[in-house]
């Protein structure tokens, strides 16, 4: 994916995961929203890795959202392009993504 | 900026502009949120262009947000990196960004 398309996928994941968090962990959401809204974008090597990380987020009770692309342009229809996790306390999110390289 | 940093700036702009819209145009926000959350990422050539587009958004009564980077890594502190506009009806946003090239 080109950088513009990546940015759109991250935008989708940001909104969807943050809305889930607002619903299920409103205190985490409020703290994050008012204190700089830290975001870290890291990369994985495969769609199956996205699904595995989502499973780990579910296990830890974190809000998360996998974004599927309609595939009109750069990827096949239905491709999982991105996973948003949290917001949540950094030490919790780091259990899932802390060792992944920055994009 | 690298693609990961661009994605973070777009994530910031997405959240901030959409929260502004939720507050000032809740009906636009709700429609957008429930109908695919269309996002389009376009590019400009300068910070002053971002400020000029923000001025136009203000004039049309659209919610918008300029993102400033703290400049710890790839840009000077306080650099305006990104402008989020809307969500709003496409024909209104297009008055401002409709002729800009996709990122």
N, CA and C atoms of all chains as a GROMACS GRO file, in nm:
protein
  618
    1UNK      N    1   0.084  -0.120   0.000
    1UNK     CA    2   0.000   0.000   0.000
    1UNK      C    3   0.088   0.124   0.000
    2UNK      N    4   0.042   0.226  -0.070
    2UNK     CA    5   0.111   0.355  -0.068
    2UNK      C    6   0.087   0.427   0.063
    3UNK      N    7   0.164   0.534   0.086
    3UNK     CA    8   0.156   0.600   0.217
    3UNK      C    9   0.020   0.665   0.243
    4UNK      N   10  -0.047   0.714   0.138
    4UNK     CA   11  -0.180   0.774   0.156
    4UNK      C   12  -0.282   0.668   0.197
    5UNK      N   13  -0.272   0.552   0.133
    5UNK     CA   14  -0.366   0.444   0.168
    5UNK      C   15  -0.338   0.392   0.308
    6UNK      N   16  -0.211   0.379   0.343
    6UNK     CA   17  -0.176   0.339   0.480
    6UNK      C   18  -0.237   0.438   0.580
    7UNK      N   19  -0.222   0.567   0.550
    7UNK     CA   20  -0.272   0.670   0.642
    7UNK      C   21  -0.424   0.658   0.660
    8UNK      N   22  -0.496   0.628   0.553
    8UNK     CA   23  -0.641   0.609   0.563
    8UNK      C   24  -0.674   0.490   0.651
    9UNK      N   25  -0.602   0.379   0.631
    9UNK     CA   26  -0.629   0.259   0.713
    9UNK      C   27  -0.606   0.288   0.861
   10UNK      N   28  -0.498   0.361   0.890
   10UNK     CA   29  -0.468   0.396   1.030
   10UNK      C   30  -0.576   0.490   1.084
   11UNK      N   31  -0.624   0.581   1.001
   11UNK     CA   32  -0.734   0.668   1.043
   11UNK      C   33  -0.858   0.587   1.079
   12UNK      N   34  -0.894   0.490   0.994
   12UNK     CA   35  -1.010   0.403   1.024
   12UNK      C   36  -0.989   0.330   1.157
   13UNK      N   37  -0.871   0.271   1.173
   13UNK     CA   38  -0.844   0.193   1.295
   13UNK      C   39  -0.847   0.282   1.419
   14UNK      N   40  -0.796   0.404   1.405
   14UNK     CA   41  -0.794   0.497   1.518
   14UNK      C   42  -0.936   0.528   1.565
   15UNK      N   43  -1.022   0.564   1.471
   15UNK     CA   44  -1.160   0.599   1.507
   15UNK      C   45  -1.232   0.478   1.565
   16UNK      N   46  -1.219   0.363   1.501
   16UNK     CA   47  -1.299   0.248   1.541
   16UNK      C   48  -1.255   0.195   1.677
   17UNK      N   49  -1.125   0.181   1.697
   17UNK     CA   50  -1.077   0.131   1.828
   17UNK      C   51  -1.103   0.233   1.937
   18UNK      N   52  -1.088   0.362   1.907
   18UNK     CA   53  -1.110   0.460   2.014
   18UNK      C   54  -1.258   0.467   2.051
   19UNK      N   55  -1.348   0.449   1.954
   19UNK     CA   56  -1.491   0.447   1.988
   19UNK      C   57  -1.526   0.325   2.073
   20UNK      N   58  -1.466   0.211   2.040
   20UNK     CA   59  -1.485   0.091   2.123
   20UNK      C   60  -1.437   0.116   2.265
   21UNK      N   61  -1.322   0.183   2.276
   21UNK     CA   62  -1.266   0.211   2.408
   21UNK      C   63  -1.354   0.309   2.485
   22UNK      N   64  -1.404   0.409   2.414
   22UNK     CA   65  -1.493   0.506   2.479
   22UNK      C   66  -1.613   0.435   2.542
   23UNK      N   67  -1.661   0.332   2.471
   23UNK     CA   68  -1.778   0.260   2.520
   23UNK      C   69  -1.744   0.169   2.638
   24UNK      N   70  -1.630   0.098   2.627
   24UNK     CA   71  -1.601  -0.006   2.726
   24UNK      C   72  -1.506   0.037   2.838
   25UNK      N   73  -1.421   0.134   2.810
   25UNK     CA   74  -1.328   0.185   2.913
   25UNK      C   75  -1.328   0.338   2.907
   26UNK      N   76  -1.440   0.400   2.941
   26UNK     CA   77  -1.449   0.546   2.923
   26UNK      C   78  -1.341   0.622   2.998
   27UNK      N   79  -1.295   0.571   3.111
   27UNK     CA   80  -1.192   0.644   3.187
   27UNK      C   81  -1.058   0.641   3.113
   28UNK      N   82  -1.025   0.529   3.048
   28UNK     CA   83  -0.903   0.523   2.965
   28UNK      C   84  -0.914   0.620   2.848
   29UNK      N   85  -1.032   0.619   2.784
   29UNK     CA   86  -1.050   0.704   2.667
   29UNK      C   87  -1.034   0.850   2.706
   30UNK      N   88  -1.096   0.891   2.818
   30UNK     CA   89  -1.093   1.031   2.858
   30UNK      C   90  -0.949   1.076   2.890
   31UNK      N   91  -0.877   0.992   2.963
   31UNK     CA   92  -0.738   1.025   2.996
   31UNK      C   93  -0.654   1.041   2.870
   32UNK      N   94  -0.670   0.948   2.779
   32UNK     CA   95  -0.595   0.951   2.653
   32UNK      C   96  -0.631   1.074   2.571
   33UNK      N   97  -0.761   1.101   2.559
   33UNK     CA   98  -0.805   1.212   2.474
   33UNK      C   99  -0.751   1.345   2.526
   34UNK      N  100  -0.747   1.359   2.660
   34UNK     CA  101  -0.707   1.486   2.719
   34UNK      C  102  -0.557   1.500   2.740
   35UNK      N  103  -0.484   1.391   2.720
   35UNK     CA  104  -0.341   1.397   2.749
   35UNK      C  105  -0.256   1.361   2.627
   36UNK      N  106  -0.285   1.425   2.515
   36UNK     CA  107  -0.196   1.414   2.399
   36UNK      C  108  -0.229   1.303   2.301
   37UNK      N  109  -0.321   1.213   2.339
   37UNK     CA  110  -0.368   1.109   2.244
   37UNK      C  111  -0.253   1.033   2.178
   38UNK      N  112  -0.163   0.985   2.260
   38UNK     CA  113  -0.048   0.912   2.207
   38UNK      C  114  -0.092   0.800   2.111
   39UNK      N  115  -0.024   0.794   1.997
   39UNK     CA  116  -0.048   0.688   1.899
   39UNK      C  117   0.087   0.636   1.852
   40UNK      N  118   0.099   0.507   1.841
   40UNK     CA  119   0.222   0.446   1.791
   40UNK      C  120   0.183   0.351   1.678
   41UNK      N  121   0.246   0.366   1.563
   41UNK     CA  122   0.214   0.281   1.448
   41UNK      C  123   0.330   0.183   1.425
   42UNK      N  124   0.301   0.055   1.439
   42UNK     CA  125   0.402  -0.049   1.422
   42UNK      C  126   0.362  -0.141   1.307
   43UNK      N  127   0.454  -0.227   1.267
   43UNK     CA  128   0.421  -0.310   1.150
   43UNK      C  129   0.431  -0.459   1.180
   44UNK      N  130   0.354  -0.535   1.104
   44UNK     CA  131   0.357  -0.682   1.110
   44UNK      C  132   0.384  -0.734   0.969
   45UNK      N  133   0.402  -0.866   0.960
   45UNK     CA  134   0.439  -0.924   0.831
   45UNK      C  135   0.325  -0.993   0.757
   46UNK      N  136   0.210  -1.010   0.823
   46UNK     CA  137   0.103  -1.087   0.758
   46UNK      C  138  -0.032  -1.054   0.820
   47UNK      N  139  -0.138  -1.086   0.745
   47UNK     CA  140  -0.273  -1.072   0.798
   47UNK      C  141  -0.294  -1.162   0.918
   48UNK      N  142  -0.236  -1.283   0.914
   48UNK     CA  143  -0.262  -1.375   1.026
   48UNK      C  144  -0.202  -1.320   1.155
   49UNK      N  145  -0.093  -1.245   1.143
   49UNK     CA  146  -0.035  -1.181   1.261
   49UNK      C  147  -0.133  -1.077   1.319
   50UNK      N  148  -0.202  -1.003   1.232
   50UNK     CA  149  -0.303  -0.908   1.280
   50UNK      C  150  -0.410  -0.981   1.362
   51UNK      N  151  -0.454  -1.096   1.310
   51UNK     CA  152  -0.561  -1.170   1.379
   51UNK      C  153  -0.510  -1.225   1.514
   52UNK      N  154  -0.386  -1.271   1.517
   52UNK     CA  155  -0.327  -1.322   1.641
   52UNK      C  156  -0.316  -1.210   1.746
   53UNK      N  157  -0.274  -1.091   1.703
   53UNK     CA  158  -0.263  -0.978   1.796
   53UNK      C  159  -0.402  -0.936   1.846
   54UNK      N  160  -0.501  -0.944   1.759
   54UNK     CA  161  -0.639  -0.912   1.801
   54UNK      C  162  -0.685  -1.012   1.907
   55UNK      N  163  -0.650  -1.139   1.889
   55UNK     CA  164  -0.686  -1.241   1.988
   55UNK      C  165  -0.623  -1.206   2.124
   56UNK      N  166  -0.497  -1.164   2.120
   56UNK     CA  167  -0.429  -1.126   2.246
   56UNK      C  168  -0.496  -1.004   2.310
   57UNK      N  169  -0.536  -0.908   2.228
   57UNK     CA  170  -0.605  -0.789   2.281
   57UNK      C  171  -0.736  -0.829   2.347
   58UNK      N  172  -0.810  -0.919   2.281
   58UNK     CA  173  -0.937  -0.967   2.339
   58UNK      C  174  -0.911  -1.034   2.474
   59UNK      N  175  -0.807  -1.116   2.479
   59UNK     CA  176  -0.773  -1.188   2.603
   59UNK      C  177  -0.744  -1.093   2.718
   60UNK      N  178  -0.680  -0.980   2.686
   60UNK     CA  179  -0.646  -0.881   2.790
   60UNK      C  180  -0.760  -0.783   2.816
   61UNK      N  181  -0.872  -0.801   2.744
   61UNK     CA  182  -0.987  -0.712   2.766
   61UNK      C  183  -0.970  -0.574   2.706
   62UNK      N  184  -0.882  -0.561   2.605
   62UNK     CA  185  -0.864  -0.430   2.540
   62UNK      C  186  -0.957  -0.417   2.420
   63UNK      N  187  -1.007  -0.296   2.399
   63UNK     CA  188  -1.084  -0.269   2.277
   63UNK      C  189  -0.989  -0.274   2.159
   64UNK      N  190  -1.038  -0.327   2.047
   64UNK     CA  191  -0.954  -0.331   1.927
   64UNK      C  192  -1.043  -0.345   1.806
   65UNK      N  193  -0.989  -0.318   1.689
   65UNK     CA  194  -1.068  -0.324   1.566
   65UNK      C  195  -0.977  -0.357   1.449
   66UNK      N  196  -1.014  -0.463   1.375
   66UNK     CA  197  -0.945  -0.494   1.250
   66UNK      C  198  -1.017  -0.422   1.137
   67UNK      N  199  -0.938  -0.356   1.051
   67UNK     CA  200  -0.995  -0.285   0.937
   67UNK      C  201  -0.982  -0.372   0.813
   68UNK      N  202  -1.096  -0.388   0.743
   68UNK     CA  203  -1.096  -0.464   0.618
   68UNK      C  204  -1.114  -0.367   0.504
   69UNK      N  205  -1.037  -0.383   0.399
   69UNK     CA  206  -1.046  -0.291   0.287
   69UNK      C  207  -1.142  -0.345   0.183
   70UNK      N  208  -1.216  -0.253   0.122
   70UNK     CA  209  -1.312  -0.296   0.019
   70UNK      C  210  -1.239  -0.334  -0.110
   71UNK      N  211  -1.109  -0.303  -0.116
   71UNK     CA  212  -1.027  -0.358  -0.222
   71UNK      C  213  -1.053  -0.302  -0.360
   72UNK      N  214  -1.098  -0.178  -0.367
   72UNK     CA  215  -1.122  -0.120  -0.499
   72UNK      C  216  -0.992  -0.080  -0.569
   73UNK      N  217  -0.886  -0.062  -0.491
   73UNK     CA  218  -0.766  -0.007  -0.553
   73UNK      C  219  -0.643  -0.097  -0.535
   74UNK      N  220  -0.579  -0.090  -0.419
   74UNK     CA  221  -0.445  -0.147  -0.408
   74UNK      C  222  -0.438  -0.288  -0.348
   75UNK      N  223  -0.548  -0.337  -0.288
   75UNK     CA  224  -0.544  -0.471  -0.227
   75UNK      C  225  -0.667  -0.551  -0.266
   76UNK      N  226  -0.664  -0.682  -0.241
   76UNK     CA  227  -0.779  -0.768  -0.271
   76UNK      C  228  -0.897  -0.733  -0.180
   77UNK      N  229  -1.022  -0.743  -0.230
   77UNK     CA  230  -1.141  -0.715  -0.148
   77UNK      C  231  -1.139  -0.795  -0.018
   78UNK      N  232  -1.168  -0.727   0.093
   78UNK     CA  233  -1.177  -0.796   0.221
   78UNK      C  234  -1.046  -0.814   0.294
   79UNK      N  235  -0.936  -0.769   0.236
   79UNK     CA  236  -0.805  -0.780   0.302
   79UNK      C  237  -0.806  -0.708   0.436
   80UNK      N  238  -0.755  -0.773   0.541
   80UNK     CA  239  -0.733  -0.705   0.669
   80UNK      C  240  -0.608  -0.621   0.654
   81UNK      N  241  -0.622  -0.490   0.667
   81UNK     CA  242  -0.508  -0.400   0.641
   81UNK      C  243  -0.444  -0.348   0.768
   82UNK      N  244  -0.516  -0.349   0.879
   82UNK     CA  245  -0.471  -0.272   0.995
   82UNK      C  246  -0.547  -0.320   1.118
   83UNK      N  247  -0.483  -0.315   1.233
   83UNK     CA  248  -0.546  -0.345   1.362
   83UNK      C  249  -0.525  -0.227   1.455
   84UNK      N  250  -0.634  -0.171   1.507
   84UNK     CA  251  -0.623  -0.067   1.610
   84UNK      C  252  -0.642  -0.130   1.746
   85UNK      N  253  -0.557  -0.096   1.842
   85UNK     CA  254  -0.572  -0.146   1.980
   85UNK      C  255  -0.574  -0.026   2.074
   86UNK      N  256  -0.673  -0.028   2.167
   86UNK     CA  257  -0.679   0.075   2.270
   86UNK      C  258  -0.746   0.202   2.221
   87UNK      N  259  -0.723   0.313   2.290
   87UNK     CA  260  -0.620   0.338   2.389
   87UNK      C  261  -0.637   0.255   2.518
   88UNK      N  262  -0.522   0.234   2.583
   88UNK     CA  263  -0.516   0.162   2.709
   88UNK      C  264  -0.382   0.199   2.774
   89UNK      N  265  -0.366   0.168   2.902
   89UNK     CA  266  -0.237   0.199   2.965
   89UNK      C  267  -0.121   0.138   2.886
   90UNK      N  268  -0.013   0.216   2.869
   90UNK     CA  269   0.099   0.174   2.784
   90UNK      C  270   0.154   0.039   2.824
   91UNK      N  271   0.162   0.012   2.954
   91UNK     CA  272   0.223  -0.114   2.997
   91UNK      C  273   0.137  -0.235   2.958
   92UNK      N  274   0.007  -0.211   2.937
   92UNK     CA  275  -0.080  -0.320   2.893
   92UNK      C  276  -0.068  -0.340   2.742
   93UNK      N  277  -0.076  -0.230   2.667
   93UNK     CA  278  -0.064  -0.241   2.520
   93UNK      C  279   0.073  -0.300   2.484
   94UNK      N  280   0.176  -0.260   2.559
   94UNK     CA  281   0.311  -0.307   2.528
   94UNK      C  282   0.325  -0.459   2.539
   95UNK      N  283   0.238  -0.522   2.618
   95UNK     CA  284   0.242  -0.669   2.624
   95UNK      C  285   0.213  -0.731   2.487
   96UNK      N  286   0.136  -0.657   2.406
   96UNK     CA  287   0.097  -0.709   2.275
   96UNK      C  288   0.189  -0.660   2.164
   97UNK      N  289   0.219  -0.530   2.165
   97UNK     CA  290   0.288  -0.469   2.051
   97UNK      C  291   0.427  -0.417   2.085
   98UNK      N  292   0.469  -0.431   2.210
   98UNK     CA  293   0.592  -0.366   2.257
   98UNK      C  294   0.719  -0.407   2.184
   99UNK      N  295   0.718  -0.525   2.122
   99UNK     CA  296   0.841  -0.569   2.056
   99UNK      C  297   0.836  -0.550   1.904
  100UNK      N  298   0.725  -0.498   1.852
  100UNK     CA  299   0.712  -0.482   1.707
  100UNK      C  300   0.787  -0.356   1.660
  101UNK      N  301   0.844  -0.359   1.539
  101UNK     CA  302   0.916  -0.242   1.489
  101UNK      C  303   0.820  -0.130   1.447
  102UNK      N  304   0.864  -0.006   1.463
  102UNK     CA  305   0.786   0.108   1.413
  102UNK      C  306   0.771   0.097   1.262
  103UNK      N  307   0.655   0.145   1.211
  103UNK     CA  308   0.638   0.149   1.064
  103UNK      C  309   0.727   0.256   1.006
  104UNK      N  310   0.854   1.342   0.611
  104UNK     CA  311   0.815   1.247   0.715
  104UNK      C  312   0.804   1.106   0.655
  105UNK      N  313   0.840   1.007   0.733
  105UNK     CA  314   0.823   0.869   0.690
  105UNK      C  315   0.676   0.828   0.696
  106UNK      N  316   0.644   0.711   0.637
  106UNK     CA  317   0.503   0.674   0.626
  106UNK      C  318   0.438   0.646   0.761
  107UNK      N  319   0.517   0.594   0.860
  107UNK     CA  320   0.461   0.571   0.993
  107UNK      C  321   0.426   0.703   1.061
  108UNK      N  322   0.515   0.801   1.046
  108UNK     CA  323   0.488   0.931   1.109
  108UNK      C  324   0.370   1.001   1.041
  109UNK      N  325   0.363   0.992   0.909
  109UNK     CA  326   0.247   1.046   0.838
  109UNK      C  327   0.119   0.983   0.891
  110UNK      N  328   0.120   0.850   0.907
  110UNK     CA  329   0.000   0.779   0.954
  110UNK      C  330  -0.041   0.828   1.092
  111UNK      N  331   0.057   0.854   1.180
  111UNK     CA  332   0.024   0.905   1.313
  111UNK      C  333  -0.040   1.044   1.303
  112UNK      N  334   0.015   1.132   1.220
  112UNK     CA  335  -0.041   1.267   1.206
  112UNK      C  336  -0.186   1.259   1.156
  113UNK      N  337  -0.209   1.171   1.059
  113UNK     CA  338  -0.345   1.155   1.006
  113UNK      C  339  -0.438   1.098   1.113
  114UNK      N  340  -0.387   1.006   1.194
  114UNK     CA  341  -0.467   0.955   1.306
  114UNK      C  342  -0.505   1.066   1.402
  115UNK      N  343  -0.408   1.152   1.437
  115UNK     CA  344  -0.439   1.267   1.525
  115UNK      C  345  -0.547   1.356   1.464
  116UNK      N  346  -0.528   1.389   1.336
  116UNK     CA  347  -0.623   1.480   1.269
  116UNK      C  348  -0.762   1.417   1.261
  117UNK      N  349  -0.765   1.286   1.236
  117UNK     CA  350  -0.894   1.216   1.227
  117UNK      C  351  -0.972   1.228   1.357
  118UNK      N  352  -0.905   1.194   1.467
  118UNK     CA  353  -0.973   1.199   1.597
  118UNK      C  354  -1.015   1.341   1.631
  119UNK      N  355  -0.925   1.436   1.613
  119UNK     CA  356  -0.953   1.572   1.660
  119UNK      C  357  -1.064   1.637   1.578
  120UNK      N  358  -1.056   1.625   1.445
  120UNK     CA  359  -1.161   1.685   1.361
  120UNK      C  360  -1.294   1.613   1.381
  121UNK      N  361  -1.290   1.481   1.397
  121UNK     CA  362  -1.418   1.410   1.412
  121UNK      C  363  -1.483   1.443   1.547
  122UNK      N  364  -1.403   1.463   1.652
  122UNK     CA  365  -1.461   1.503   1.781
  122UNK      C  366  -1.522   1.643   1.773
  123UNK      N  367  -1.455   1.734   1.702
  123UNK     CA  368  -1.511   1.868   1.680
  123UNK      C  369  -1.644   1.858   1.606
  124UNK      N  370  -1.648   1.770   1.506
  124UNK     CA  371  -1.771   1.754   1.428
  124UNK      C  372  -1.881   1.693   1.514
  125UNK      N  373  -1.843   1.596   1.596
  125UNK     CA  374  -1.944   1.534   1.683
  125UNK      C  375  -2.011   1.640   1.771
  126UNK      N  376  -1.930   1.737   1.814
  126UNK     CA  377  -1.981   1.841   1.903
  126UNK      C  378  -2.070   1.941   1.826
  127UNK      N  379  -2.021   1.982   1.707
  127UNK     CA  380  -2.088   2.094   1.639
  127UNK      C  381  -2.187   2.051   1.531
  128UNK      N  382  -2.164   1.934   1.472
  128UNK     CA  383  -2.257   1.883   1.369
  128UNK      C  384  -2.285   1.736   1.398
  129UNK      N  385  -2.354   1.705   1.510
  129UNK     CA  386  -2.371   1.565   1.550
  129UNK      C  387  -2.439   1.480   1.443
  130UNK      N  388  -2.527   1.540   1.364
  130UNK     CA  389  -2.598   1.462   1.262
  130UNK      C  390  -2.502   1.421   1.150
  131UNK      N  391  -2.410   1.510   1.112
  131UNK     CA  392  -2.307   1.474   1.012
  131UNK      C  393  -2.218   1.363   1.067
  132UNK      N  394  -2.178   1.378   1.193
  132UNK     CA  395  -2.089   1.279   1.253
  132UNK      C  396  -2.153   1.141   1.254
  133UNK      N  397  -2.280   1.137   1.297
  133UNK     CA  398  -2.349   1.009   1.310
  133UNK      C  399  -2.364   0.941   1.173
  134UNK      N  400  -2.403   1.018   1.073
  134UNK     CA  401  -2.416   0.962   0.939
  134UNK      C  402  -2.285   0.905   0.889
  135UNK      N  403  -2.179   0.980   0.907
  135UNK     CA  404  -2.046   0.939   0.863
  135UNK      C  405  -1.999   0.815   0.937
  136UNK      N  406  -2.019   0.815   1.070
  136UNK     CA  407  -1.970   0.704   1.151
  136UNK      C  408  -2.040   0.574   1.114
  137UNK      N  409  -2.169   0.584   1.081
  137UNK     CA  410  -2.247   0.463   1.054
  137UNK      C  411  -2.245   0.419   0.908
  138UNK      N  412  -2.189   0.504   0.821
  138UNK     CA  413  -2.192   0.472   0.678
  138UNK      C  414  -2.052   0.465   0.619
  139UNK      N  415  -1.963   0.393   0.684
  139UNK     CA  416  -1.834   0.363   0.624
  139UNK      C  417  -1.722   0.459   0.656
  140UNK      N  418  -1.753   0.575   0.719
  140UNK     CA  419  -1.648   0.666   0.766
  140UNK      C  420  -1.547   0.701   0.658
  141UNK      N  421  -1.599   0.741   0.544
  141UNK     CA  422  -1.510   0.776   0.432
  141UNK      C  423  -1.402   0.875   0.476
  142UNK      N  424  -1.279   0.846   0.435
  142UNK     CA  425  -1.164   0.936   0.461
  142UNK      C  426  -1.085   0.947   0.332
  143UNK      N  427  -1.043   1.066   0.300
  143UNK     CA  428  -0.960   1.088   0.182
  143UNK      C  429  -0.838   1.168   0.227
  144UNK      N  430  -0.718   1.119   0.195
  144UNK     CA  431  -0.596   1.187   0.236
  144UNK      C  432  -0.532   1.251   0.113
  145UNK      N  433  -0.523   1.383   0.114
  145UNK     CA  434  -0.465   1.458   0.001
  145UNK      C  435  -0.342   1.533   0.050
  146UNK      N  436  -0.268   1.590  -0.044
  146UNK     CA  437  -0.144   1.655  -0.003
  146UNK      C  438  -0.138   1.801  -0.045
  147UNK      N  439  -0.060   1.876   0.032
  147UNK     CA  440  -0.034   2.018   0.001
  147UNK      C  441   0.118   2.035  -0.004
  148UNK      N  442   0.159   2.157  -0.041
  148UNK     CA  443   0.303   2.181  -0.058
  148UNK      C  444   0.367   2.260   0.054
  149UNK      N  445   0.287   2.314   0.146
  149UNK     CA  446   0.347   2.400   0.248
  149UNK      C  447   0.257   2.409   0.371
  150UNK      N  448   0.316   2.450   0.483
  150UNK     CA  449   0.237   2.475   0.603
  150UNK      C  450   0.138   2.589   0.580
  151UNK      N  451   0.178   2.692   0.505
  151UNK     CA  452   0.087   2.806   0.488
  151UNK      C  453  -0.038   2.762   0.412
  152UNK      N  454  -0.022   2.664   0.323
  152UNK     CA  455  -0.139   2.612   0.252
  152UNK      C  456  -0.236   2.545   0.352
  153UNK      N  457  -0.181   2.472   0.451
  153UNK     CA  458  -0.267   2.412   0.554
  153UNK      C  459  -0.349   2.521   0.625
  154UNK      N  460  -0.281   2.630   0.660
  154UNK     CA  461  -0.351   2.738   0.732
  154UNK      C  462  -0.457   2.803   0.644
  155UNK      N  463  -0.428   2.820   0.516
  155UNK     CA  464  -0.525   2.879   0.423
  155UNK      C  465  -0.648   2.787   0.409
  156UNK      N  466  -0.626   2.655   0.401
  156UNK     CA  467  -0.738   2.561   0.390
  156UNK      C  468  -0.822   2.561   0.518
  157UNK      N  469  -0.754   2.574   0.632
  157UNK     CA  470  -0.826   2.582   0.760
  157UNK      C  471  -0.915   2.706   0.762
  158UNK      N  472  -0.863   2.817   0.710
  158UNK     CA  473  -0.941   2.941   0.703
  158UNK      C  474  -1.068   2.919   0.620
  159UNK      N  475  -1.051   2.849   0.508
  159UNK     CA  476  -1.168   2.821   0.422
  159UNK      C  477  -1.268   2.730   0.493
  160UNK      N  478  -1.218   2.631   0.567
  160UNK     CA  479  -1.308   2.542   0.642
  160UNK      C  480  -1.385   2.622   0.747
  161UNK      N  481  -1.316   2.712   0.816
  161UNK     CA  482  -1.383   2.798   0.916
  161UNK      C  483  -1.494   2.879   0.848
  162UNK      N  484  -1.462   2.935   0.734
  162UNK     CA  485  -1.558   3.018   0.661
  162UNK      C  486  -1.685   2.942   0.624
  163UNK      N  487  -1.668   2.814   0.589
  163UNK     CA  488  -1.783   2.731   0.552
  163UNK      C  489  -1.850   2.667   0.673
  164UNK      N  490  -1.797   2.695   0.794
  164UNK     CA  491  -1.857   2.641   0.915
  164UNK      C  492  -1.828   2.494   0.937
  165UNK      N  493  -1.719   2.443   0.876
  165UNK     CA  494  -1.682   2.302   0.897
  165UNK      C  495  -1.587   2.289   1.015
  166UNK      N  496  -1.602   2.181   1.090
  166UNK     CA  497  -1.506   2.151   1.195
  166UNK      C  498  -1.374   2.112   1.130
  167UNK      N  499  -1.264   2.155   1.193
  167UNK     CA  500  -1.132   2.119   1.139
  167UNK      C  501  -1.029   2.130   1.248
  168UNK      N  502  -0.913   2.071   1.226
  168UNK     CA  503  -0.808   2.072   1.329
  168UNK      C  504  -0.672   2.063   1.262
  169UNK      N  505  -0.586   2.159   1.295
  169UNK     CA  506  -0.447   2.152   1.250
  169UNK      C  507  -0.366   2.078   1.357
  170UNK      N  508  -0.286   1.983   1.314
  170UNK     CA  509  -0.202   1.906   1.406
  170UNK      C  510  -0.061   1.965   1.407
  171UNK      N  511  -0.012   1.992   1.527
  171UNK     CA  512   0.125   2.042   1.541
  171UNK      C  513   0.210   1.933   1.601
  172UNK      N  514   0.328   1.913   1.548
  172UNK     CA  515   0.414   1.807   1.599
  172UNK      C  516   0.509   1.862   1.705
  173UNK      N  517   0.533   1.780   1.806
  173UNK     CA  518   0.624   1.824   1.912
  173UNK      C  519   0.769   1.822   1.864
  174UNK      N  520   0.792   1.761   1.748
  174UNK     CA  521   0.922   1.777   1.683
  174UNK      C  522   1.037   1.704   1.748
  175UNK      N  523   1.006   1.594   1.816
  175UNK     CA  524   1.116   1.520   1.880
  175UNK      C  525   1.198   1.442   1.778
  176UNK      N  526   1.139   1.416   1.661
  176UNK     CA  527   1.209   1.325   1.569
  176UNK      C  528   1.232   1.387   1.430
  177UNK      N  529   1.130   1.385   1.345
  177UNK     CA  530   1.156   1.414   1.203
  177UNK      C  531   1.132   1.557   1.158
  178UNK      N  532   1.066   1.639   1.241
  178UNK     CA  533   1.037   1.777   1.199
  178UNK      C  534   1.070   1.875   1.313
  179UNK      N  535   1.076   2.005   1.280
  179UNK     CA  536   1.103   2.108   1.381
  179UNK      C  537   0.986   2.116   1.481
  180UNK      N  538   1.015   2.145   1.609
  180UNK     CA  539   0.908   2.157   1.709
  180UNK      C  540   0.801   2.256   1.663
  181UNK      N  541   0.675   2.219   1.679
  181UNK     CA  542   0.564   2.309   1.648
  181UNK      C  543   0.522   2.310   1.502
  182UNK      N  544   0.588   2.233   1.418
  182UNK     CA  545   0.551   2.227   1.277
  182UNK      C  546   0.406   2.180   1.260
  183UNK      N  547   0.330   2.252   1.177
  183UNK     CA  548   0.196   2.204   1.139
  183UNK      C  549   0.215   2.093   1.038
  184UNK      N  550   0.170   1.973   1.072
  184UNK     CA  551   0.197   1.856   0.986
  184UNK      C  552   0.076   1.815   0.905
  185UNK      N  553  -0.044   1.852   0.949
  185UNK     CA  554  -0.163   1.789   0.894
  185UNK      C  555  -0.285   1.873   0.932
  186UNK      N  556  -0.386   1.873   0.845
  186UNK     CA  557  -0.514   1.940   0.873
  186UNK      C  558  -0.625   1.838   0.853
  187UNK      N  559  -0.707   1.818   0.954
  187UNK     CA  560  -0.826   1.735   0.940
  187UNK      C  561  -0.947   1.824   0.918
  188UNK      N  562  -1.031   1.791   0.820
  188UNK     CA  563  -1.155   1.866   0.794
  188UNK      C  564  -1.273   1.768   0.796
  189UNK      N  565  -1.377   1.806   0.868
  189UNK     CA  566  -1.499   1.727   0.871
  189UNK      C  567  -1.493   1.613   0.972
  190UNK      N  568  -1.580   1.515   0.954
  190UNK     CA  569  -1.664   1.485   0.836
  190UNK      C  570  -1.771   1.591   0.810
  191UNK      N  571  -1.809   1.595   0.681
  191UNK     CA  572  -1.912   1.687   0.633
  191UNK      C  573  -1.958   1.632   0.497
  192UNK      N  574  -2.070   1.683   0.447
  192UNK     CA  575  -2.114   1.637   0.315
  192UNK      C  576  -2.004   1.655   0.210
  193UNK      N  577  -1.985   1.554   0.127
  193UNK     CA  578  -1.875   1.553   0.031
  193UNK      C  579  -1.872   1.679  -0.056
  194UNK      N  580  -1.990   1.724  -0.098
  194UNK     CA  581  -1.992   1.839  -0.189
  194UNK      C  582  -1.943   1.966  -0.119
  195UNK      N  583  -1.952   1.969   0.014
  195UNK     CA  584  -1.902   2.086   0.088
  195UNK      C  585  -1.750   2.075   0.106
  196UNK      N  586  -1.704   1.957   0.151
  196UNK     CA  587  -1.559   1.939   0.169
  196UNK      C  588  -1.486   1.959   0.037
  197UNK      N  589  -1.548   1.911  -0.071
  197UNK     CA  590  -1.484   1.922  -0.203
  197UNK      C  591  -1.458   2.066  -0.246
  198UNK      N  592  -1.536   2.159  -0.192
  198UNK     CA  593  -1.509   2.300  -0.224
  198UNK      C  594  -1.370   2.341  -0.177
  199UNK      N  595  -1.322   2.273  -0.073
  199UNK     CA  596  -1.192   2.310  -0.016
  199UNK      C  597  -1.080   2.222  -0.070
  200UNK      N  598  -1.105   2.090  -0.074
  200UNK     CA  599  -0.995   1.998  -0.103
  200UNK      C  600  -1.014   1.922  -0.235
  201UNK      N  601  -1.123   1.950  -0.304
  201UNK     CA  602  -1.160   1.870  -0.422
  201UNK      C  603  -1.057   1.866  -0.534
  202UNK      N  604  -0.972   1.968  -0.542
  202UNK     CA  605  -0.877   1.972  -0.653
  202UNK      C  606  -0.736   1.927  -0.610
  203UNK      N  607  -0.720   1.893  -0.482
  203UNK     CA  608  -0.586   1.854  -0.435
  203UNK      C  609  -0.556   1.709  -0.473
  204UNK      N  610  -0.430   1.678  -0.502
  204UNK     CA  611  -0.395   1.540  -0.539
  204UNK      C  612  -0.396   1.447  -0.418
  205UNK      N  613  -0.430   1.321  -0.440
  205UNK     CA  614  -0.422   1.221  -0.334
  205UNK      C  615  -0.277   1.207  -0.289
  206UNK      N  616  -0.260   1.179  -0.158
  206UNK     CA  617  -0.123   1.153  -0.108
  206UNK      C  618  -0.075   1.021  -0.164
   0.00000   0.00000   0.00000
